Amino acid sequence: MILRNSTRNRGRIATTTAVCCFRLTAAFLTITSVILVAAAGCRTTCNEDWSISADSPGGQFSARAHQDFCESAVGPAGTREDTFVDITTKHRSKNVATVLIPWGTWTRSSDMTVRWLNDTTLEVSVPNHTLFDRQISSYNGISIHARYIDDNPPDRAEWIKRIKARMGGSYVPEPDERKRH
């Protein structure tokens, strides 16, 4: 008798567990669907805060640094400022390559300069407290150099250490594009 009850109880437990799993799976799929539909409806609106540009001496290329302020429909959590340095081939204005994505404790256009040293060398000056999410050293025959304004490597290293600590030590910049190919 005990054996039959145990078998019957195990069957009930298995059935109850299967029903609970099915209900949880259905609830999870419903919630996931709602989130995906809501996210699809969210739009991000970006406006350019500032831009600076310089044409290469021969006029074949243009370099442009700009900062975009983006807001999303999800509120302050989706707000961000992104700074980019792009190179454009003058005769093909749609051919734009983002060669640097610097960020740091600065936001003014006057904190950054873009200048051509010659037809094949671009220098981008940034404040000492700057990291790069992307830093490509050469593009289409152009050497790209980042120069720190008021360069102070020990101070920058200490600042980077504090940034990494805030991020849980997880900051990893995008590798140089040349190393990917």
Summary of the structure (lengths in Angstrom):
residues: 181
radius of gyration: 26.5
end to end distance: 71.7
largest distance: 96.6
contacts: 469
relative contact order: 0.11
helix: 34%
strand: 45%
